[in-house]
């Protein structure tokens, strides 16, 4: 939980800055949280963390012009778990995130 709070703090700070350093730190921290929040043990916690990674990667891509493939892969993995578990509100949020990531990619083309 502490690791996830750190991730969120870094992501929030990164959103306020123009660079990507804090966002990249957030991705590393979220991935570290996945060592405890495994898909097998805590599928919803894992999926929420994956969705957060997707948001951070999408922000990095928007700022750098990098491909959004990694962000889409992360959100798709989260969506699979959300759909399987029947958590409609999470599915809706993740689908909205996916649309945002896809739309940002088309705008930059």
C-alpha positions in Angstrom: 0.0 0.0 0.0 2.8 2.4 0.9 4.5 1.6 -2.5 1.2 2.3 -4.3 0.9 5.7 -2.5 4.4 6.6 -3.5 3.5 5.7 -7.1 0.5 7.9 -7.0 2.4 10.8 -5.5 5.0 10.6 -8.2 2.4 10.4 -10.9 0.6 13.5 -9.5 3.9 15.4 -9.3 4.8 14.3 -12.8 1.4 15.6 -14.0 2.3 19.1 -12.7 5.7 19.2 -14.3 6.6 19.6 -18.0 9.2 16.9 -18.1 8.9 13.2 -17.7 11.3 12.3 -14.9 8.7 12.0 -12.1 6.3 10.1 -14.5 9.1 7.7 -15.3 9.8 7.3 -11.6 6.1 6.6 -11.1 6.2 3.8 -13.7 9.1 2.2 -11.9 7.4 2.5 -8.6 4.1 1.1 -9.9 6.0 -1.9 -11.4 7.7 -2.4 -8.0 4.2 -2.5 -6.4 3.3 -5.3 -8.8 5.8 -7.6 -7.1 3.3 -7.7 -4.2 0.1 -7.0 -6.1 0.3 -10.0 -8.4 -2.4 -10.9 -10.8 -2.8 -14.3 -9.2 -3.1 -13.0 -5.6 -5.0 -9.7 -6.0 -6.3 -9.5 -9.6 -8.2 -6.2 -9.1 -5.3 -4.5 -7.3 -3.0 -5.7 -10.0 -5.4 -4.4 -12.7 -5.8 -1.0 -11.0 -2.0 -0.7 -10.8 -1.7 -1.7 -14.5 -4.2 1.0 -15.4 -2.2 3.6 -13.4 0.9 2.5 -15.3 -1.0 3.0 -18.6 -1.9 6.5 -17.6 1.7 7.4 -16.7 3.0 5.8 -19.9 0.4 7.7 -21.9 1.5 11.0 -20.3 5.1 10.2 -21.1 4.1 9.4 -24.7 2.2 12.7 -25.0 5.1 14.7 -23.8 7.8 12.9 -25.8 6.1 11.8 -28.9 6.9 8.2 -28.1 4.6 5.4 -29.4 1.6 4.7 -27.2 1.8 0.9 -27.7 3.1 0.2 -24.1 0.3 2.3 -22.6 -2.3 0.4 -24.7 -0.8 -3.0 -23.8 -1.0 -2.1 -20.0 -4.6 -0.9 -20.2 -5.7 -3.9 -22.3 -4.3 -6.2 -19.7 -6.2 -4.3 -17.0 -9.4 -4.4 -19.0 -9.2 -8.2 -19.3 -9.2 -8.5 -15.5 -11.9 -5.9 -15.0 -14.2 -7.6 -17.6 -13.6 -11.0 -16.2 -14.4 -9.8 -12.7 -17.5 -8.0 -13.8 -16.4 -4.7 -12.3 -18.4 -2.4 -14.5 -17.2 0.9 -13.1 -13.6 -0.2 -13.6 -14.3 -1.4 -17.1 -15.9 2.0 -18.0 -12.9 3.9 -16.6 -10.4 1.7 -18.3 -12.2 1.9 -21.6 -12.3 5.7 -21.3 -8.5 5.7 -20.6 -8.0 3.5 -23.7 -10.0 5.9 -25.9 -7.9 8.9 -24.5 -4.7 7.1 -25.2 -5.8 6.2 -28.7 -7.1 9.7 -29.4 -3.9 11.3 -28.2 -1.9 9.1 -30.6 -4.0 10.2 -33.6 -3.8 13.9 -32.7 0.0 13.7 -32.7 0.1 12.0 -36.2 
